[in-house]
Amino acid sequence: MKKKLVIVTIIIFIGLFISFWSIVSGGYDRQNKYILMVKKIIHPHIARKVRDTIFIIPSLKNENQLLSLQVQKFEQKLNGNLFNEQNLTSTNNLYTANLKQFFLPFKRLDINLGWQANKNLKRAHYLELIDDKVLVMSGEGETIYFEQKNLNNKKLNQNKLKNNINSLLKEKNAELYAIRDLYYERNFVYTSIVEKNTEGFTLNIYRAPKNFNNLSFEIFFKTNEYSPKYSLQTGGRIEKFKDNKILLAIGFFGKHASAQDTNNLAGKIISIDKDSRDYNVLSYGHRNPQGLFYLNRENLIINSEHGPKGGDEVNLNFLNNNEIKNFGWPISSYGDPYPGTEKIFEKNGWLKKSHKENNFIEPLKYFKPSIGISEIIFKSNSLKDKNQIFVSSLRASSIYVIELDNKLKKVISTDRLYFDTNRIRDLKYDEKSESFLLIFENTPAIGLLSIK
């Protein structure tokens, strides 16, 4: 009996040790329910202290592995070397995939500092496919490009591309704080930028004619939404639309009531005419939209957005009439308030769980705990009679595959491809090669992913 008790105690101790190490090192699956349960018990400050004392040796080993990878990245310069290739199987065994990862010459996101750290604000990088090339913009506004065919080789042979983003902002007495998207359409490159100027922090779109010698940006659209301090909830995703227009998704800028006020652009998805630059509000009640896709055949806007603590959403907006749809934030959300913000919601009676009961549009799907939702891609395969939404994520380091019915209103299945703590910031799909291009923040790296 005593022997069994000793064995059970040892097993429990080992399990707790592994869980504790996973938590303090940051190297755990953010969707693992067991580890998340243990994590609730451990305060972040305690976890950091334990990491830097009791677990100092394995912590240093982990850091050395990261530094070794960074040295490789630094030494290869603009080669864009292939440094990892692996095969993956989804959680429910519905999909298999092949992944290749190539170095990007930009600064990496430092997970140990936390996702809100000022240093990490300029670590979000974005990509776009332009003809036979791939354009990448760093969080600091740097641009590079390479031939798309090089993704089939051992290195990308990246080229630096001059642009005037930072000098243009300096001329305006403004400062770049974050890049929020990169988009190309009909010989123009668009980028959304969070900048600080004399009026505060704001989100604007800049546009440049396609030119692989020098991108000369100019202001294209001002949201005129300002915050006295930097807000992570700015949105910024740009997407194609109809009638010579593009879409822009705008976050609520930390101004809760503004998301329900149609007299401003905070918490809205809008269309912008590319010639007149006039805009129309298409939906409101959004928190922090991260992904955006327009499906022309259905006249449908699909968007993803960050919830508060939990409650990340995938939303559908069928544009079948002139009604401006309301998606509920901050009145309805399946998430919970972050510590310190509870009184805001209690005072106003916000964060009701049901959307429908409060006359809002229910999300197609929500994720709790949060996955740190990012970009989305819709794919339809008439031969296999499949409609799929591919959802990338930061916190969960995954791509979720959501299969829908033929009416695009009901979820048939959800599966997950996990990339071992690699945060995915951006996602594009190339029809010719039938593969996805991804931006991983941790190294950073560009990924080529083929899913079957």
C-alpha positions in Angstrom: 0.0 0.0 0.0 2.8 2.4 1.0 4.6 1.5 -2.2 1.6 2.4 -4.3 1.2 5.7 -2.4 4.8 6.6 -3.1 4.5 5.8 -6.8 1.3 7.9 -7.1 3.0 10.7 -5.2 5.9 10.6 -7.5 3.7 10.6 -10.6 1.7 13.6 -9.3 4.9 15.4 -8.5 6.4 14.8 -11.9 3.1 15.9 -13.6 3.0 19.1 -11.5 6.7 19.7 -12.2 6.3 19.3 -16.0 3.2 21.5 -15.9 4.9 24.1 -13.8 7.9 24.2 -16.1 5.7 24.5 -19.1 3.9 27.5 -17.6 7.0 29.4 -16.4 8.9 28.7 -19.6 6.0 29.8 -21.8 6.4 26.6 -23.9 3.0 25.1 -23.4 -0.1 24.7 -25.6 -2.3 27.6 -24.7 -5.4 25.5 -25.2 -4.3 22.6 -22.9 -7.1 22.5 -20.3 -5.0 20.8 -17.6 -2.2 23.3 -17.9 -4.6 26.2 -18.0 -6.2 24.9 -14.8 -2.8 24.8 -13.1 -2.0 28.3 -14.5 -5.0 29.8 -12.8 -3.4 28.9 -9.5 0.0 30.5 -10.3 0.3 34.2 -10.4 2.4 35.5 -13.4 4.8 37.3 -11.1 5.4 34.1 -9.1 5.9 32.1 -12.3 8.6 34.5 -13.5 10.4 34.4 -10.2 10.3 30.6 -10.1 11.6 30.5 -13.7 14.5 32.8 -12.9 15.5 30.8 -9.7 14.4 27.2 -9.4 14.2 26.7 -13.2 17.1 28.9 -14.1 19.1 26.1 -15.8 16.4 24.8 -18.1 15.3 28.4 -18.6 18.8 29.3 -19.8 18.9 26.2 -22.0 15.6 27.3 -23.6 17.0 30.8 -24.1 20.2 29.5 -25.6 18.1 27.6 -28.2 16.3 30.8 -29.1 19.6 32.7 -29.3 21.1 30.0 -31.5 18.3 30.4 -33.9 18.6 34.2 -33.9 22.4 33.8 -34.6 21.5 31.6 -37.6 19.0 34.2 -38.8 21.5 37.1 -38.3 24.4 35.3 -40.1 22.3 34.4 -43.2 21.3 38.0 -43.7 18.9 38.3 -46.6 19.2 34.7 -47.8 15.9 33.7 -46.3 17.2 30.2 -45.6 14.9 27.3 -45.0 15.5 26.2 -41.4 12.6 23.9 -40.7 10.4 21.4 -42.6 7.9 19.1 -41.0 4.7 17.2 -41.5 1.7 17.8 -39.3 -1.6 16.0 -38.6 -4.7 17.9 -37.2 -6.1 17.2 -33.8 -9.1 15.2 -35.1 -7.0 13.6 -37.9 -9.1 15.2 -40.6 -6.1 17.0 -42.3 -2.5 16.5 -42.9 0.0 19.2 -43.8 3.5 20.0 -44.8 5.2 23.1 -43.4 8.4 24.9 -44.5 9.8 27.8 -42.6 12.2 30.4 -43.9 14.0 33.2 -42.0 12.8 36.8 -42.2 15.4 39.5 -41.5 13.2 41.3 -38.9 13.2 41.5 -35.1 11.4 38.8 -33.2 8.6 39.0 -30.7 9.9 38.5 -27.2 7.3 36.3 -25.4 9.0 36.7 -22.0 8.2 40.4 -22.0 4.5 39.8 -22.5 2.3 40.7 -25.5 1.6 44.2 -24.2 5.2 45.2 -23.9 6.2 48.4 -25.8 9.1 46.6 -27.4 6.7 44.1 -29.0 4.4 46.7 -30.6 6.6 46.8 -33.7 7.1 43.0 -34.0 3.9 42.4 -36.0 4.9 41.7 -39.6 2.6 41.3 -42.7 2.8 39.8 -46.2 1.1 40.2 -49.5 1.2 38.4 -52.9 1.9 40.7 -55.8 2.0 39.0 -59.3 4.9 36.6 -59.0 6.5 38.2 -55.9 5.9 38.2 -52.2 6.1 41.5 -50.4 6.7 41.6 -46.6 6.5 44.7 -44.3 8.0 44.6 -40.8 6.4 46.2 -37.7 9.0 48.9 -38.0 7.9 49.8 -41.6 10.8 48.0 -43.4 10.0 46.3 -46.7 11.5 43.3 -48.5 10.4 41.1 -51.4 11.4 37.9 -53.1 10.3 35.8 -56.1 7.4 33.5 -55.1 9.0 30.6 -56.9 11.9 30.7 -54.4 9.6 29.1 -51.9 10.3 25.8 -53.7 14.1 26.2 -53.0 16.3 26.2 -49.9 16.5 30.0 -49.7 14.3 32.9 -50.7 16.9 35.4 -51.9 15.2 38.4 -50.3 15.7 41.9 -51.6 15.4 45.2 -49.6 12.8 47.6 -50.9 13.0 51.3 -50.0 9.9 53.1 -48.8 9.1 56.5 -47.3 6.8 55.5 -44.4 9.0 56.7 -41.5 10.2 59.8 -43.3 6.7 60.7 -44.3 5.4 60.4 -40.7 8.4 62.4 -39.5 7.4 65.2 -41.9 3.9 65.2 -40.4 5.4 65.4 -36.8 4.1 61.8 -36.3 5.6 58.5 -35.2 5.0 54.9 -36.3 3.7 52.8 -33.4 2.5 49.6 -35.3 1.8 48.2 -38.7 -1.7 46.7 -38.8 -2.0 45.2 -42.4 -0.5 45.1 -45.9 -2.8 44.8 -48.9 -2.4 45.0 -52.7 -5.0 45.7 -55.4 -4.7 47.0 -59.0 -1.2 48.4 -58.9 -1.5 49.9 -55.5 0.0 48.8 -52.2 -2.0 49.7 -49.1 -0.9 49.6 -45.4 -2.7 50.5 -42.2 -0.7 52.2 -39.6 -1.2 53.1 -35.9 0.6 56.4 -35.5 1.0 59.0 -32.8 0.6 62.6 -33.8 -0.2 65.9 -32.1 -3.8 64.8 -31.5 -3.0 61.4 -30.0 -2.9 57.8 -31.3 -4.9 57.0 -34.5 -5.3 54.5 -37.3 -4.8 55.6 -40.9 -4.3 53.9 -44.4 -1.4 54.9 -46.6 -1.1 53.9 -50.3 1.8 53.6 -52.8 1.9 52.8 -56.5 3.5 49.4 -57.1 7.2 49.8 -57.6 9.9 47.3 -56.7 12.6 50.0 -56.6 10.9 52.3 -54.2 7.4 52.5 -52.5 6.3 56.1 -52.3 3.4 56.2 -49.8 0.9 59.0 -49.3 -2.1 59.3 -47.0 -5.1 57.5 -48.4 -7.7 57.5 -45.6 -7.9 59.0 -42.1 -10.2 57.4 -39.5 -10.1 60.5 -37.3 -10.4 58.2 -34.3 -8.0 59.2 -31.5 -6.9 57.9 -28.2 -4.8 59.8 -25.7 -2.8 56.6 -25.0 -1.8 53.7 -27.1 -4.5 51.1 -27.6 -4.1 47.5 -28.7 -7.7 47.5 -29.9 -7.3 49.3 -33.2 -8.1 46.6 -35.8 -6.7 47.7 -39.1 -7.3 44.8 -41.5 -7.9 45.8 -45.2 -9.7 43.6 -47.7 -11.1 43.6 -51.2 -14.8 44.6 -51.8 -17.1 45.4 -54.7 -17.9 48.6 -56.7 -14.3 50.0 -56.7 -14.2 49.9 -52.9 -12.0 48.3 -50.2 -13.0 47.2 -46.7 -11.4 48.5 -43.5 -12.0 46.9 -40.0 -11.5 49.4 -37.1 -11.2 48.5 -33.4 -13.0 50.2 -30.6 -9.8 52.0 -29.4 -10.6 51.2 -25.8 -13.6 53.5 -25.9 -16.4 51.1 -25.0 -19.5 53.2 -25.7 -18.1 54.3 -29.1 -18.6 50.8 -30.6 -22.4 51.3 -30.4 -22.3 54.9 -31.6 -22.8 55.1 -35.4 -21.5 58.7 -35.5 -17.9 57.6 -35.2 -15.7 54.9 -36.7 -14.6 53.1 -33.6 -15.7 49.5 -33.6 -16.9 49.6 -37.2 -16.3 47.8 -40.5 -16.5 50.2 -43.4 -16.2 50.3 -47.2 -14.0 53.1 -48.8 -14.3 54.2 -52.4 -10.8 54.1 -53.9 -11.4 57.2 -56.0 -13.5 59.6 -53.9 -12.4 58.0 -50.6 -15.9 58.4 -49.2 -16.9 55.7 -46.8 -20.0 53.7 -45.7 -20.5 51.9 -42.4 -21.4 48.3 -43.0 -21.5 47.0 -39.4 -20.8 48.1 -35.9 -20.5 46.7 -32.4 -17.0 45.2 -33.1 -14.3 45.0 -30.4 -11.0 44.4 -32.2 -11.3 42.9 -35.7 -8.2 40.9 -36.8 -9.3 39.0 -39.9 -11.4 40.1 -42.9 -12.6 38.3 -46.0 -15.2 39.2 -48.6 -17.0 36.5 -50.5 -18.4 38.1 -53.7 -20.7 35.3 -54.8 -22.7 35.5 -51.5 -22.1 39.2 -50.9 -20.8 38.2 -47.5 -18.2 39.7 -45.2 -16.5 37.3 -42.8 -14.5 38.8 -39.9 -12.7 37.5 -36.9 -12.1 39.6 -33.8 -10.5 39.5 -30.4 -12.9 39.1 -27.5 -12.0 40.4 -24.0 -10.7 37.5 -21.7 -12.1 34.7 -23.8 -14.8 35.1 -26.5 -12.8 35.4 -29.7 -15.3 35.5 -32.5 -15.9 34.5 -36.2 -18.7 36.6 -37.6 -20.8 36.5 -40.8 -22.4 39.6 -42.3 -24.7 38.8 -45.3 -25.2 42.1 -47.1 -28.6 41.2 -48.4 -30.2 44.6 -47.7 -29.2 48.1 -46.6 -29.3 47.2 -42.9 -26.2 48.1 -40.9 -25.7 45.0 -38.7 -24.8 45.3 -35.0 -22.5 42.6 -33.5 -23.0 43.6 -29.9 -19.8 44.8 -28.3 -19.6 45.8 -25.5 -23.1 44.9 -24.5 -22.8 41.2 -25.5 -19.7 39.0 -25.5 -19.0 35.5 -24.5 -15.7 36.7 -22.9 -15.1 38.0 -19.4 -13.6 41.4 -18.3 -9.9 41.6 -17.7 -8.9 42.2 -14.1 -9.3 45.8 -13.2 -12.0 46.5 -15.8 -14.9 44.7 -14.1 -16.6 47.9 -12.8 -16.9 49.4 -16.3 -19.1 46.5 -17.4 -21.0 46.1 -14.1 -21.9 49.8 -14.0 -23.4 49.6 -17.5 -24.9 46.1 -17.4 -22.6 45.0 -20.3 -21.1 41.6 -21.3 -24.4 39.8 -21.5 -23.6 36.4 -23.0 -26.4 36.0 -25.6 -26.3 38.2 -28.7 -29.6 37.1 -30.2 -31.6 37.8 -27.0 -30.3 41.4 -27.1 -31.0 41.9 -30.8 -27.5 41.5 -32.0 -25.9 39.1 -34.6 -24.7 35.9 -33.0 -21.1 34.9 -33.9 -20.8 31.9 -36.2 -18.3 30.5 -33.7 -16.6 31.8 -30.6 -13.5 30.5 -28.8 -13.2 30.2 -25.0 -10.5 30.3 -23.8 -9.2 32.8 -26.3 -7.0 31.6 -29.2 -5.6 35.1 -30.0 -7.5 35.0 -33.3 -5.8 36.7 -36.3 -6.4 36.4 -40.1 -9.1 34.3 -41.9 -9.4 32.8 -45.3 -12.5 31.3 -46.9 -12.1 28.4 -49.4 -14.8 26.6 -51.3 -14.3 23.2 -53.1 -17.2 22.4 -55.3 -15.7 19.0 -56.3 -15.6 17.9 -52.6 -18.7 19.9 -51.7 -16.8 21.7 -48.9 -16.9 25.3 -47.6 -14.1 26.0 -45.2 -12.9 29.0 -43.1 -9.2 28.8 -42.1 -8.6 30.8 -38.9 -5.0 31.6 -37.8 -4.2 32.4 -34.2 -1.5 34.0 -32.0 -2.1 32.6 -28.6 -3.1 29.1 -29.7 -0.3 28.9 -32.3 -2.7 27.2 -34.7 -4.8 27.2 -37.8 -8.4 26.1 -37.1 -10.3 24.7 -40.0 -14.0 25.3 -39.7 -16.2 23.4 -42.2 -19.7 25.0 -43.0 -22.9 23.7 -44.5 -23.9 24.8 -48.1 -25.9 27.7 -46.8 -22.8 29.0 -44.9 -24.8 29.3 -41.7 -24.0 26.2 -39.7 -20.6 24.7 -38.5 -20.3 21.1 -39.4 -16.8 20.4 -37.9 -13.8 22.2 -36.4 -10.3 20.9 -36.5 -6.9 22.3 -35.5 -3.3 22.3 -36.9 -0.9 23.2 -34.0 2.5 24.8 -34.7 4.2 24.3 -31.3 4.1 27.8 -29.8 4.6 29.6 -33.1 2.3 32.7 -33.1 0.7 33.3 -36.5 0.2 36.9 -37.4 -0.7 36.9 -41.0 -2.2 34.4 -43.5 -2.6 34.4 -47.3 -3.7 31.7 -49.8 -2.2 31.2 -53.2 -4.5 29.6 -55.7 -1.8 28.6 -58.2 0.2 26.5 -55.7 -2.8 25.7 -53.6 -0.8 26.6 -50.5 -0.9 29.1 -47.6 1.7 31.6 -46.7 2.1 32.5 -43.0 4.0 35.0 -40.9 5.3 33.4 -37.7 6.3 36.1 -35.1 8.6 34.2 -32.7 11.6 33.8 -35.0 10.2 35.6 -37.2 9.7 33.4 -40.2 7.6 33.0 -43.3 5.9 29.7 -43.7 4.7 27.7 -46.7 1.9 25.4 -45.7 0.2 22.7 -47.9 -2.9 21.2 -46.3 -4.6 18.0 -47.6 
